[in-house]
Amino acid sequence: MEANVINSLLTGTAPIESNEIHQAVAIRFERIRDCLVERTGDYVYIGNRCVPQNLGWRFCQNVGGFLGCTDFNPAEILAGRFDAEIEETWHDAAGAEHWYMYEKDWG
């Protein structure tokens, strides 16, 4: 594995360079964040995986497949067309953060 992939797995940061779609997801998430409700249970919403700038690549992977990121239009993301998908990506990131913390502390 390349060093940046290992680093991204450990830290929750993007394994690929940010692009305009990732940036649109981050901006839109910041706009809708106050309307979203955190789930209870195995979710941790603090940590690197849930910060806006780290949601874009995860959004592309979850919604469009790892290479499907080019299929999105940043203007549509900013207009709110993918708000439900962005919210689900946030919850997915919080679930990943929970398991990272669990493995780190108890694994």
Secondary structure, DSSP 8 states (H G I E B T S, - for coil): --HHHHHHHHH---SS---HHHHHHHHHHHHHGGG-----SS---SSGGGSGGGHHHHHHHHHH-TTGGGG--HHHHHHTTTHHHHHHHHHHHHHHHHHHHHHHHH-
